[in-house]
């Protein structure tokens, strides 16, 4: 369901009614300590409680991992859910009337919410019906198939809610409509029945099939997959697209796997329902199935919510069909992998087996070892390119080189690309190490022809001590800048009396926040009305609504004991932080003009040479002046 933008009054009412202690207590054992409550943080492993909940401020904060926010943020982070989805859930729980920014959308939203509730109910009832039918005499073939062919134990059958759809044309229809009195239109919208083309009435979509419930991340049944027990085609039949179910946005067993993915920091994606079920039955509980489609960006982003390292392992069959399925499944995520935003690995099991077949003759430990040694997607691609090729033959050598160049051109990260250029050069050198430099040069030339370079004039290098600069290298500079900007933002948030002074200083020196997450937070601050009383709470809501990364700045919204002591020194601290930001910007300009000066030939471009000299020398004088202005080191506060 596409949720329209919620009215701020609804969000504020939810925040008022949803007591944070009440919400957090459902997930964390809290104990009273002074004015606040403490417990073990649900966002990281710890033995001593560092997770605090303030009932007066309606905020939580962990001094161990810096997680923090309000009740809405807590449910979002813990369940990896969207802002509107959480607000709607809390609104239902605390009986808050839902309003949208556009009044005409309000009635439609209420209708959609009502429809979704009815769909969830009828699908849950259908799942129970199928599970019951599995235990009756017509379902004996299905239960025999699960126990003998798939070798599943009773607890696994129950864990995944497997069932059986009877062979009759109107069995489910009769149970739900005639016995349970559900409207036929709701069953049709749930994808359970279809209208007859002639004569009126309806018939069941699933008949004489083994039934596999498909659940959303919260464990609610949203669709079904049905496997035939005869020669009927298709072998697998999925529910049609509905209000609740979109094949390209759903992953089978994610509700069961999300905990394992977070714990192991890795997700395994298989092709079939029973591959995922078999892996979970073997104790490998970080596996999901792609429902037979190419992985969409929505599916990948859904998985990556639960893994910090963004590690994704595709485990499809190792035969030709499996290789094609792997290439098809990668789909839209290839670009993410080339950019390094996903650690994509490929696991091909031996003898062309799928995960289910493999576990029938091997142990979970064997599978785990293969998983650990699965190659990165780029390595797998290279092996696929050179497979069955004779590089001693000119035609094969040329074709392989062309395909490798095409692959290398797609790699966005320069370090990664350089690594694979060397790796491919080793392959193309056929063991002759003397040829590797030549192969590297050839590959680099084809990937990106080298730009013309200009030798630095000797006179310029000698004129300024060979260009050696005594200022901090880039990593230290970035760290200093980050500390200074964060300090300034923290003071602005917690010291209202300093806000105008900070704005005036930044405007006078024409300074801007350089780090993107600080720049975004500052823009949100500037966009907030001056009369806003609860600035921090308002900003947190902005982040939650915009889906921006709050984790990078959430620590600024809270004061530990150290900062409570330092805050009274704000006038001096503001001056020092501003000076540090100014210093870093001056250093950047200084190095920029110095580099331009060094690269300019004084004989061919004397005017430009002199101009660059004057520019970098002027920045050097400013640097010396600003350095004397700093009252104390910013690092003394950190």
SENU-938428 format. One record per residue (C-alpha): residue in one letter; x, y, z. Coordinates in Angstrom, 2 decimals. Each point is the difference from the previous one (the first is absolute). Example, Ala and Ser with C-alpha at 12.3 -4.5 7.8 and 13.67 -1.06 7.14 Angstrom:
REM SENU-938428
R  r       xx       yy       zz
R  A    12.30    -4.50     7.80
R  S     1.37     3.44    -0.66
***
This chain:
REM SENU-938428
R  r       xx       yy       zz
R  X     0.00     0.00     0.00
R  X     1.30     3.44    -0.95
R  X    -0.47     2.00     3.22
R  X    -0.63     3.72    -0.58
R  X     1.91     2.54     2.06
R  X    -1.40     0.00     3.51
R  X    -1.15     3.21     1.62
R  X     2.43     1.37     2.65
R  X    -2.88    -0.01     2.51
R  X    -0.30    -3.79    -0.39
R  X     3.74    -0.47     0.52
R  X     0.00     2.26     3.07
R  X    -3.05    -1.75     1.45
R  X     1.66    -3.39    -0.44
R  X     3.13     1.32     1.75
R  X    -2.13     1.31     2.87
R  X    -2.02    -3.20     0.50
R  X     2.72    -2.59    -0.70
R  X     1.87    -0.03     3.30
R  X     3.60    -0.98    -0.74
R  X     0.36    -2.15     3.12
R  X    -3.13    -1.90    -1.01
R  X     1.28    -0.51    -3.57
R  X     3.59    -0.95     0.90
R  X    -1.11    -2.33     2.82
R  X    -1.47    -2.36    -2.59
R  X     3.53    -0.72    -1.23
R  X     2.35     0.89     2.89
R  X    -0.10    -0.82     3.72
R  X     0.19     3.44     1.62
R  X     0.88     0.81     3.60
R  X    -0.57     3.32     1.76
R  X     3.16     1.94     0.78
R  X    -0.59     3.48     1.37
R  X    -2.25     1.93    -2.39
R  X     0.78    -2.28    -2.94
R  X    -0.19    -3.69    -0.95
R  X     2.95    -2.18    -1.04
R  X     0.38    -3.33    -1.78
R  X     2.15    -2.00    -2.40
R  X     0.19     1.66    -3.40
R  X    -1.96    -1.89    -2.71
R  X     2.21     1.47    -2.75
R  X     3.33    -1.54     1.09
R  X     1.30    -2.75     2.29
R  X     0.88     1.12     3.51
R  X     0.22    -1.47     3.49
R  X    -0.37     3.20     2.03
R  X    -3.02     2.22    -0.76
R  X     0.87     3.25    -1.78
R  X    -3.44     0.48    -1.60
R  X    -2.03     2.76     1.70
R  X    -3.61     1.05    -0.46
R  X    -1.21     3.38     1.22
R  X    -3.72     0.18     0.66
R  X     0.11     3.75     0.56
R  X     1.77     0.67    -3.32
R  X    -1.68    -2.92    -1.80
R  X     3.41    -0.95    -1.44
R  X     2.34    -2.99     0.08
R  X     3.77     0.00    -0.33
R  X     2.75    -2.63     0.18
R  X     3.38     1.20     1.26
R  X     1.57    -3.13    -1.49
R  X    -1.04     0.17    -3.66
R  X    -1.47     3.56    -0.10
R  X    -3.42    -1.19    -1.17
R  X    -2.63     2.53     1.01
R  X    -3.35     1.54    -0.82
R  X    -3.69    -0.06     0.90
R  X    -2.59    -2.80     0.04
R  X    -0.57     0.19    -3.76
R  X     3.74    -0.22    -0.72
R  X     0.36    -2.96     2.39
R  X    -2.63    -2.10    -1.80
R  X     1.38     1.04    -3.41
R  X     3.57    -1.02     0.85
R  X    -0.90    -3.22     1.78
R  X    -2.39    -1.22    -2.70
R  X     1.75     1.68    -2.96
R  X    -3.29     1.59    -1.00
R  X    -0.95     3.26    -1.67
R  X    -1.11     3.13     1.85
R  X    -3.62     0.08    -1.31
R  X    -0.44    -3.73     0.66
R  X     1.08     0.36     3.66
R  X    -2.10     3.12     0.57
R  X    -3.08    -1.76    -1.38
R  X     0.61    -3.06     2.19
R  X     0.43     2.13     3.13
R  X    -3.03     2.07    -0.98
R  X    -2.15    -3.16    -0.12
R  X     1.45    -1.24     3.27
R  X    -0.62     3.28     1.87
R  X    -3.25     0.81    -1.85
R  X     1.26     3.18    -1.63
R  X    -2.17     1.29    -2.90
R  X     2.08     0.03    -3.19
R  X     0.13     3.19    -2.06
R  X     1.89     0.70    -3.20
R  X     1.36     3.28    -1.35
R  X    -2.62    -0.17    -2.76
R  X    -3.49    -0.30     1.58
R  X    -1.42    -1.68    -3.10
R  X     2.43    -2.89     0.51
R  X    -1.18    -0.70     3.54
R  X    -3.09    -2.02    -0.93
R  X     1.94    -2.01    -2.58
R  X     2.74    -0.75     2.55
R  X    -2.57    -1.25     2.53
R  X    -1.56    -2.17    -2.72
R  X     3.40    -1.44    -0.90
R  X     0.85    -0.69     3.64
R  X    -3.32    -1.77     0.48
R  X     0.53    -2.06    -3.16
R  X     3.51    -1.03     1.07
R  X    -1.23    -1.13     3.42
R  X    -2.66    -2.16    -1.68
R  X     2.58    -1.48    -2.40
R  X     2.38    -0.87     2.84
R  X    -2.87    -1.70     1.84
R  X    -1.27    -2.06    -2.94
R  X     3.52    -1.10    -0.97
R  X     0.79    -1.06     3.57
R  X    -3.25    -1.99     0.11
R  X     0.87    -1.61    -3.36
R  X     3.43    -1.01     1.29
R  X    -1.65    -1.73     2.97
R  X    -2.42    -1.74    -2.35
R  X     2.85    -1.35    -2.17
R  X     1.95    -1.16     3.06
R  X    -3.07    -1.86     1.27
R  X    -0.60    -1.59    -3.42
R  X     3.59    -1.33    -0.01
R  X    -0.89    -2.23     2.96
R  X    -3.14    -1.43    -1.61
R  X    -0.08    -3.12    -2.23
R  X     0.04     1.96    -3.34
R  X     3.21     1.67     1.18
R  X     1.91    -3.25     0.61
R  X     1.82     0.21    -3.33
R  X     1.17     3.50     0.86
R  X     1.23    -0.92     3.48
R  X     1.71    -3.08    -1.45
R  X     1.77     2.22    -2.55
R  X     1.24     2.34     2.74
R  X     1.27    -2.78     2.24
R  X     1.42    -2.41    -2.60
R  X     1.04     2.12    -2.98
R  X     0.98     3.14     1.87
R  X     0.98    -1.77     3.24
R  X    -1.57     2.71     2.15
R  X    -0.70    -0.54     3.67
R  X    -3.29     0.87     1.65
R  X     1.40     3.11     1.71
R  X     1.16     1.42    -3.36
R  X    -3.41    -0.67    -1.58
R  X    -1.62     1.91     2.85
R  X     2.66     2.73     0.05
R  X    -0.77     0.95    -3.60
R  X    -3.76    -0.68     0.27
R  X    -0.01    -2.41    -2.96
R  X    -3.42    -1.25    -1.07
R  X    -2.10    -1.57    -2.75
R  X    -2.66     1.42    -2.34
R  X    -2.70    -2.67    -0.66
R  X    -0.75    -1.01    -3.59
R  X    -3.55     1.36    -0.14
R  X    -0.80     3.07    -2.12
R  X    -1.88     1.83     2.78
R  X     1.32    -1.52     3.26
R  X     1.69     3.13     1.37
R  X    -2.75     2.21    -1.43
R  X    -2.66    -2.01     1.80
R  X     1.87     0.10     3.31
R  X     0.75     3.74    -0.02
R  X    -3.14     1.37    -1.66
R  X    -2.74    -2.43     1.03
R  X     1.31    -1.11     3.40
R  X     2.04     3.05     1.17
R  X    -2.09     2.60    -1.90
R  X     2.93     1.92    -1.50
R  X    -0.99     2.10    -3.07
R  X     1.03    -1.68    -3.25
R  X     1.46     3.32    -1.18
R  X     2.53    -0.07     2.87
R  X     1.08    -3.55    -0.93
R  X     0.45     1.10    -3.61
R  X     2.08     3.01     1.06
R  X     2.11    -2.33     2.17
R  X     0.77    -2.14    -3.07
R  X    -1.76    -3.09     1.38
R  X    -2.86    -0.37    -2.50
R  X    -0.78     1.03    -3.57
R  X    -3.36     0.75    -1.68
R  X    -1.22    -2.58    -2.51
R  X    -0.02     1.15    -3.60
R  X    -3.42    -1.52    -0.60
R  X    -2.98    -0.62     2.23
R  X     1.04     2.25     2.87
R  X     1.52    -1.02     3.31
R  X     3.60    -0.57     1.00
R  X     2.60    -2.80     0.14
R  X     3.06    -0.56     2.24
R  X     3.37     1.15    -1.39
R  X     1.90    -2.77     1.84
R  X    -1.23    -3.59    -0.40
R  X     1.76    -3.25     0.92
R  X     3.22     1.78     0.82
R  X     2.48     0.05     2.85
R  X    -0.41     3.48     1.50
R  X     2.86     2.23     1.19
R  X    -1.03     3.23     1.77
R  X     1.95     3.11    -1.05
R  X     0.37     2.44     2.87
R  X     1.08     3.61     0.32
R  X     2.86     1.11     2.25
R  X    -2.36     0.14     2.97
R  X    -1.07    -3.61    -0.54
R  X    -3.49     0.71    -1.39
R  X    -1.24    -2.22    -2.85
R  X    -0.26     2.11    -3.17
R  X    -0.09    -2.68    -2.74
R  X     0.56    -3.69    -0.79
R  X     2.19    -2.15    -2.17
R  X    -1.54    -3.30    -1.11
R  X     1.98    -3.03    -1.24
R  X    -1.80    -2.54    -2.13
R  X    -0.05    -3.63     1.15
R  X    -0.81    -1.22    -3.54
R  X     1.30     0.76    -3.49
R  X    -2.07     3.18    -0.15
R  X     1.75     3.12    -1.25
R  X     1.27     2.30     1.27
R  X     1.87    -1.99     2.63
R  X    -0.08     3.03     2.31
R  X    -2.88     2.49     0.04
R  X     0.22     3.27     1.93
R  X    -2.79     2.29     1.13
R  X    -0.67     2.87    -2.40
R  X     1.09     3.55     0.88
R  X    -2.30     1.46     2.65
R  X    -0.27     2.97     2.33
R  X     2.29    -1.91     2.40
R  X     2.19    -2.03    -2.34
R  X     2.50     1.16    -2.60
R  X     2.31    -2.73    -1.25
R  X     2.82     2.42    -0.77
R  X    -0.11     1.49     3.51
R  X    -0.28    -3.21     2.03
R  X     2.53    -2.61     1.13
R  X    -1.14    -3.38     1.24
R  X     1.04    -0.82     3.62
R  X     1.38     3.48     0.76
R  X    -2.17     0.06     3.12
R  X     1.81    -3.15     1.15
R  X     3.45     1.09    -1.23
R  X     0.31     3.66     1.05
R  X     1.41    -0.89     3.44
R  X     2.55    -2.39    -1.48
R  X     1.01     2.52    -2.66
R  X     0.65     2.65     2.67
R  X     1.88    -2.44     2.22
R  X     2.20    -1.44    -2.78
R  X     0.22     3.32    -1.91
R  X    -0.72    -1.90    -3.22
R  X    -3.04    -0.98    -2.07
R  X    -0.27    -3.12    -2.19
R  X    -2.42     0.18    -2.93
R  X    -1.20    -3.25    -1.60
R  X    -2.43    -0.55    -2.86
R  X    -2.68    -2.30     1.39
R  X    -2.28    -0.25     3.01
R  X     1.32    -3.39     1.04
R  X     3.63     1.08    -0.29
R  X    -0.67     2.70     2.60
R  X    -2.06    -2.37     2.17
R  X     2.72    -2.70    -0.15
R  X     2.68     2.49     1.04
R  X    -2.04     1.18     2.98
R  X    -0.72    -3.63     0.94
R  X     3.79    -0.59    -0.01
R  X     0.56     2.95     2.35
R  X     1.15     2.42    -2.73
R  X    -2.49     2.70     0.92
R  X     1.20     2.93    -2.13
R  X    -1.52    -1.29    -3.27
R  X    -2.80     1.47    -2.11
R  X    -1.46    -0.91    -3.42
R  X    -0.46     2.40    -2.89
R  X    -3.32    -1.45    -1.23
R  X     1.60    -0.81    -3.35
R  X     0.37     3.59    -1.20
R  X     3.01     2.20    -0.70
R  X     0.96     1.74     3.22
R  X    -1.45     3.49    -0.02
R  X     1.51     3.00     1.76
R  X    -2.96    -0.07     2.42
R  X     0.78    -3.61     0.97
R  X     3.71     0.70     0.41
R  X    -0.61     3.08     2.13
R  X    -2.41    -2.05     2.10
R  X     2.75    -2.55     0.72
R  X     2.74     2.56     0.52
R  X    -1.92     1.59     2.88
R  X     1.14    -2.93     2.10
R  X     3.73    -0.24    -0.92
R  X     2.59     2.67     0.74
R  X     2.65    -1.44    -2.34
R  X    -2.61    -0.17    -2.82
R  X     1.10    -3.57    -0.77
R  X    -2.31    -1.91    -2.32
R  X     0.60    -3.58    -1.18
R  X    -1.94    -1.35    -2.99
R  X    -0.28    -3.80     0.12
R  X    -1.60    -1.32    -3.19
R  X     0.67    -3.26    -1.84
R  X     3.49    -0.49    -1.48
R  X    -1.25    -1.41    -3.31
R  X    -0.62     2.07    -3.14
R  X    -3.57     0.78     1.06
R  X     1.27     1.03     3.43
R  X     2.65     2.26    -1.52
R  X    -2.64     1.67    -2.15
R  X    -2.24     0.34     3.04
R  X     2.86     1.61     1.94
R  X     0.63     2.52    -2.76
R  X    -3.73     0.68    -0.24
R  X    -0.39     0.30     3.77
R  X     2.77     2.58     0.28
R  X    -2.13     2.29    -2.14
R  X    -0.02     3.53     1.30
R  X     2.56    -0.53     2.78
R  X     2.94    -0.26    -2.43
R  X     0.50     3.76     0.16
R  X     0.03    -0.09     3.83
R  X     2.61    -2.77    -0.09
R  X     2.21     1.86    -2.49
R  X    -0.13     3.06     2.27
R  X     0.90    -2.10     3.02
R  X    -3.29     0.76     1.78
R  X    -0.76    -3.74     0.23
R  X     2.48    -2.77     0.78
R  X    -1.50    -2.44    -2.49
R  X     1.24    -3.60     0.08
R  X    -0.96    -3.02    -2.10
R  X    -0.28    -3.52     1.40
R  X    -0.33    -2.81    -2.55
R  X    -0.43    -3.37     1.67
R  X     1.83    -3.01    -1.51
R  X    -1.65    -2.45    -2.41
R  X    -2.62     2.56    -1.04
R  X    -1.97    -0.50     3.21
R  X    -2.28     2.50     1.68
R  X     0.20     0.65     3.75
R  X    -2.79    -2.46     0.83
R  X     1.62    -2.86    -1.96
R  X     3.46     0.78     1.34
R  X    -1.13    -0.20     3.63
R  X    -1.50    -3.46    -0.57
R  X     3.52    -1.42    -0.46
R  X     2.19     2.55     1.83
R  X     0.14     1.57     3.43
R  X    -0.86     3.60     0.87
R  X     3.70     0.43     0.81
R  X     0.90    -0.98    -3.59
R  X    -2.39     2.64    -1.30
R  X     1.39     2.56     2.44
R  X     3.53    -0.64    -1.28
R  X    -1.11     0.55    -3.60
R  X    -1.79     3.15     1.09
R  X     3.15     1.31     1.67
R  X     2.06    -0.57    -3.15
R  X    -2.57     1.37    -2.47
R  X     1.73     2.32    -2.50
R  X    -0.88     3.63    -0.46
R  X    -2.25     0.69    -2.97
R  X     2.82     1.62    -1.99
R  X     2.24    -3.05     0.50
R  X    -2.88    -2.25    -1.01
R  X    -0.59     2.05    -3.14
R  X     3.67    -0.25    -0.96
R  X    -0.06    -3.77     0.44
R  X    -3.13    -0.19    -2.15
R  X     1.74     2.05    -2.71
R  X     3.08    -2.25    -0.18
R  X    -1.89    -3.28     0.50
R  X     0.61    -2.45    -2.90
R  X     2.27     2.54    -1.76
R  X     3.49    -0.72    -1.32
R  X     1.94     3.22     0.50
R  X     2.83    -1.34    -2.15
R  X    -2.34     0.31    -2.95
R  X    -0.06     3.52    -1.49
R  X    -3.80     0.11    -0.47
R  X    -0.78    -1.12     3.55
R  X     2.64     2.35     1.42
R  X    -1.49     2.97    -1.85
R  X    -3.59    -0.79     1.00
R  X     0.92    -0.57     3.65
R  X     1.98     3.26     0.10
R  X    -2.93     1.95    -1.45
R  X    -2.41    -1.45     2.55
R  X     2.42     0.70     2.87
R  X     0.44     3.60    -1.14
R  X    -3.78     0.41    -0.13
R  X    -0.26    -1.32     3.56
R  X     2.85     2.17     1.30
R  X    -1.54     3.13    -1.50
R  X    -3.09    -0.50     2.18
R  X     1.95     0.02     3.29
R  X    -0.48     3.46     1.50
R  X     2.39    -0.23     2.97
R  X     3.55     0.74    -1.21
R  X     1.73    -2.19     2.63
R  X    -2.23    -2.94    -0.87
R  X     0.51     0.57    -3.72
R  X     3.80     0.13     0.39
R  X    -0.06    -3.26     1.95
R  X    -1.99    -1.78    -2.71
R  X     2.13     1.47    -2.77
R  X     3.02    -1.69     1.62
R  X    -1.96    -3.21     0.54
R  X    -1.17    -0.13    -3.64
R  X     3.53     0.82    -1.19
R  X     1.31    -3.05     1.90
R  X    -2.59    -2.20    -1.72
R  X     0.85     1.37    -3.45
R  X     3.74    -0.40     0.58
R  X    -0.46    -3.82     0.18
R  X     2.53    -0.40     2.80
R  X     2.72     2.13    -1.59
R  X     0.57     2.69     2.66
R  X     2.10     2.07    -2.44
R  X    -3.17     0.66    -2.02
R  X    -2.10     1.30     2.93
R  X     1.09     3.69    -0.27
R  X    -0.72    -0.05    -3.73
R  X    -3.45    -1.56     0.53
R  X    -0.77     2.58     2.71
R  X     0.94     2.83    -2.35
R  X    -2.10    -1.47    -2.82
R  X    -3.05    -0.39     2.25
R  X     0.32     3.52     1.44
R  X     0.32     1.45    -3.49
R  X    -3.22    -1.70    -1.11
R  X    -1.89     0.87     3.18
R  X     0.87     3.70    -0.02
R  X     2.66     1.44    -2.33
R  X     2.55     1.91     2.15
R  X    -0.35     3.76     0.09
R  X     2.99     2.14    -1.00
R  X     2.21     0.85     2.97
R  X     2.24     2.99     0.53
R  X     3.34    -0.23     1.83
R  X     0.31     2.32     2.97
R  X     2.61     2.69    -0.66
R  X     3.17    -0.48     2.03
R  X     0.22     3.71     0.77
R  X    -3.38    -0.01     1.71
R  X     0.85    -2.99     2.16
R  X     3.27     1.56     1.10
R  X    -1.62     3.37     0.61
R  X    -2.23    -1.45     2.76
R  X     2.00    -2.79     1.58
R  X    -1.13    -2.68    -2.49
R  X    -3.63     0.78     0.77
R  X     0.06    -1.46     3.51
R  X    -2.79     1.37     2.14
R  X     0.01    -0.20     3.78
R  X    -3.78    -0.05     0.34
R  X    -2.09    -3.00     1.03
R  X    -0.70    -2.80    -2.51
R  X    -3.56    -0.52    -1.24
R  X    -1.17    -2.69     2.49
R  X     0.99     2.21     2.98
R  X    -1.55     3.01    -1.66
R  X    -3.29    -1.81    -0.57
R  X    -0.03    -1.22     3.61
R  X     0.67     3.52     1.29
R  X    -2.72     1.44    -2.22
R  X    -2.49    -2.66     1.10
R  X     0.68     0.67     3.69
R  X    -0.31     3.75    -0.43
R  X    -3.25    -0.16    -1.98
R  X    -1.54    -2.56     2.39
R  X     0.93     2.14     2.99
R  X    -1.59     3.09    -1.51
R  X    -3.22    -1.87    -0.82
R  X    -0.17    -1.51     3.49
R  X     0.30     3.46     1.59
R  X    -2.67     1.38    -2.34
R  X    -2.43    -2.80     0.92
R  X     0.48     0.18     3.78
R  X     0.82     3.69     0.60
R  X    -2.76     2.24    -1.42
R  X     1.78     3.11     1.27
R  X     2.97    -0.73    -2.33
R  X    -2.00    -0.58    -3.20
R  X     0.03     3.51    -1.40
R  X     3.72     0.39     0.75
R  X     0.77    -3.18    -1.95
R  X    -2.10     1.14    -2.98
R  X     1.72     3.41     0.02
R  X     3.51    -1.51     0.13
R  X    -0.69    -2.39    -2.88
R  X    -1.48     2.79    -2.15
R  X     2.83     2.45     0.78
R  X     2.72    -2.49    -0.99
R  X    -2.06    -1.46    -2.88
R  X     0.40    -3.53     1.41
R  X    -2.11    -3.03    -0.84
R  X    -0.14    -3.49     1.45
R  X     2.15    -2.26    -2.18
R  X    -1.07    -3.50     1.10
R  X    -3.23    -1.02    -1.73
R  X    -1.81    -1.28     3.13
R  X     0.87     3.20     1.90
R  X    -1.07     2.12    -2.97
R  X    -3.37    -1.81    -0.18
R  X    -0.60     0.48     3.75
R  X     0.89     3.71    -0.23
R  X    -2.43     0.48    -2.89
R  X    -2.75    -1.69     2.06
R  X     0.82     2.38     2.87
R  X    -0.25     3.04    -2.26
R  X    -3.33    -1.27    -1.38
R  X    -1.47    -0.30     3.50
R  X    -2.01     3.01     1.25
R  X     1.82     2.07     2.64
R  X    -2.94    -0.27     2.37
R  X     0.20    -3.82    -0.06
R  X     0.15    -1.06     3.65
R  X     1.18    -3.61    -0.27
R  X     2.71     0.34    -2.67
R  X     1.62    -3.42     0.54
R  X    -3.26    -1.94    -0.14
R  X    -1.05     1.88    -3.14
R  X     3.31    -0.75    -1.71
R  X    -0.22    -3.71     0.83
R  X    -3.44    -0.16    -1.61
R  X     1.38     1.72    -3.09
R  X     2.67    -2.68    -0.32
R  X    -2.46    -2.83     0.48
R  X    -2.35     1.42    -2.63
R  X     2.76     0.66    -2.54
R  X     1.70    -3.43     0.44
R  X     3.35     1.80     0.45
R  X     2.70    -1.73     2.06
R  X    -0.54     1.18     3.57
R  X     2.70    -2.22     1.52
R  X     2.79     2.34    -1.10
R  X    -1.36     2.91     2.03
R  X    -2.21    -1.61     2.68
R  X     2.76     0.31     2.62
R  X    -0.24     3.79    -0.32
R  X    -3.55    -0.07     1.37
R  X     1.15    -1.31     3.41
R  X     2.37     1.24     2.72
R  X     2.08    -2.38     2.09
R  X     1.64     1.06     3.28
R  X     3.11     1.31    -1.76
R  X    -1.96     2.32    -2.28
R  X    -2.15     1.25     2.86
R  X     3.22     1.28     1.59
R  X     1.40     1.47    -3.23
R  X    -3.16     1.81    -1.15
R  X     0.47     2.96     2.43
R  X     3.22     0.85    -1.87
R  X    -1.94     0.57    -3.21
R  X     1.24     3.52    -0.96
R  X     3.63    -1.18    -0.14
R  X    -0.96    -3.34    -1.54
R  X    -2.03     1.68    -2.76
R  X     2.93     2.25    -0.85
R  X     2.41    -2.96    -0.09
R  X    -2.34    -2.13    -2.16
R  X    -0.55     2.86    -2.48
R  X     3.77     0.55    -0.16
R  X     0.59    -3.69    -0.72
R  X    -2.55    -0.01    -2.84
R  X     1.57     3.15    -1.42
R  X     3.47    -1.52     0.31
R  X    -0.92    -3.14    -1.89
R  X    -1.58     1.95    -2.85
R  X     3.05     2.26    -0.26
R  X     2.31    -3.02    -0.09
R  X    -1.97    -1.45    -2.88
R  X     0.28     3.23    -2.00
R  X     3.70     0.29     0.88
R  X     0.79    -3.49    -1.29
R  X    -2.14     0.54    -3.10
R  X     1.85     3.18    -1.09
R  X     3.37    -1.48     0.95
R  X    -0.65    -3.03    -2.22
R  X    -1.11     2.20    -2.90
R  X     3.14     2.13     0.42
R  X     2.27    -3.05     0.01
R  X    -1.60    -1.34    -3.17
R  X     0.34     3.28    -1.93
R  X     3.03     0.63    -2.21
R  X     1.39     3.51     0.81
R  X     1.58     0.29    -3.43
R  X    -3.12    -0.68    -2.10
R  X    -2.63     1.45     2.40
R  X     1.75     2.66     2.13
R  X    -3.19     1.95     0.90
R  X    -1.90    -3.06     1.16
R  X     3.10    -1.21     1.87
R  X     0.22     3.30     1.90
R  X    -3.77     0.08     0.67
R  X     0.00    -3.47     1.59
R  X     3.04     0.95     2.09
R  X    -1.72     3.07     1.40
R  X    -3.20    -1.98     0.67
R  X     1.61    -2.80     2.03
R  X     2.27     2.45     1.86
R  X    -3.03     2.09     1.01
R  X    -1.72    -3.16     1.33
R  X     3.16    -0.85     1.95
R  X    -0.06     3.41     1.75
R  X    -3.69    -0.53     0.89
R  X     0.86    -3.45     1.36
R  X     2.63     1.39     2.33
R  X    -2.43     2.66     1.22
R  X    -2.93    -2.37     0.64
R  X     2.28    -2.53     1.70
R  X     0.91     2.64     2.62
R  X    -3.70     0.74     0.57
R  X    -0.83    -3.50     1.23
R  X    -0.37     0.21     3.79
R  X     0.54    -3.71     0.59
R  X     0.08    -3.24    -1.94
R  X    -3.36    -1.45    -0.97
R  X     1.38    -3.45     0.83
R  X     0.24     0.95     3.70
R  X    -3.78    -0.22     0.10
R  X    -0.31    -3.36    -1.74
***
